[in-house]
Amino acid sequence: MAIISVTSTSVAVNPLKQSQTVGAVLAFLGLKGIMPLLHGSQGCTALTKAVLVQHFRQAIPLSSTAMTEVATILGGEERVEQAILTLVQRSKPEIIGLCSTGLVETRGDDMGRFVKEIRHRHPELDYLPIVLVSTPDFKGTLQDGFAGAVESIVREIPQKGSKEDACATQITILASSAFTPGDVQEIKEIVTSFGIVPIVIPDLSGSLDGHIEDSSSAITANGTNAAQLRSIGSSVFTLALGDSMRGAAQILEQRFNIPYEVFGELTGLAAVDKFLQALADISGVSVPEKYRSQRRQLQHVMLENHFYFGCKRVSLALEPDLLWSTVAFLRSLGVEIHAAVTTTRFPLLEKLPIKSVTIGDLEDFEQLAVGSDLLITNSHGVAISQRLKIPLYRQGIPIFDRLDHGQFTKVGYRGTMQLLFDIGNLFLEQEIKVKQH
């Protein structure tokens, strides 16, 4: 059981966490035909967009109610209404993802009432799902905003189907913010190989994988569409990938009586074994031979390269879900967790098989990481890596100094092998440098 400590500093000098709005917008971008709309100032929207554009290196659809000083004092309902009507007229979205920001949350705008009254005044919008999520940036983190958006989606859009509509091969997959578009694509390929039809929420592999669209559009061109979202009530099972998705899975269980299972990680031999066994149990289909072959390859790779990992000291600064899965993977290879820093208190943290976890920022991380053999955090850890003269492996958001992060895959047997090679090569490079000196 890990001891949880919270930094006592009154200001974050070198922040680790991103705001809830970044997480919520990221989740919305996995839906087809959506336009995320931030109710707040233009600066809030610009900052959120900058982080996502920097990380994914592609255009990000995002709109704002552009609150001014006067509008903030008088109230923002008119701004929200005008923004929705303008988007419907110009962009023709299939879904609108409406997020609050710190500005309007501090003022106390009743967003639920706004949406209800706008719908009452404009019955022509009845066809349009408007998914509202509270994302003040003065509390919570990217993971919280992402999870909140997914919970709002499954609470608002899915409809209860009849017994005739139930599909024996359809399942719902709730993928947390710890998974890249490449991860989601690999998960879909694994699931469909069992003859199962997955509906992924959100499906980042369709919209943020860096492909070129046939035509330009102000809204997302791919992802999970509205019809698929409405059919979720007919799924036979829910797979929640990441503990932050547990709340959304419970909502589906309460609304539609759909059983669920939570998988904290899909990286590592034991974790992938468990996932594939669950898919075999759901589908009644044995594990395909290609995954049995990949498993034997992973076993060989782990056996041949374990001595590069044994007793190495690694320090991590990641969001809770990603921290959990990365720690589990490293521990399975004999790595010692030297220090762990995360962004927010989360029930899962106390179950980590390490001595302690610090809820803090990158300044705390730099102090705790002294003496490590490897650092794992986002690209803001580069300066720390240079000062401490410790190699850095980039994980999380944002990563802006490496290419093709959207395609990076760390799940399944193949993804586990890739992660093992990437980190193992850093350890090997360090050993070569030591021998040369």
Order of alpha helices (4+ residues) and beta strands (2+ residues): beta-alpha-beta-alpha-beta-alpha-alpha-beta-alpha-alpha-beta-alpha-beta-alpha-beta-alpha-beta-alpha-beta-alpha-alpha-beta-alpha-beta-beta-alpha-beta-alpha-beta-alpha
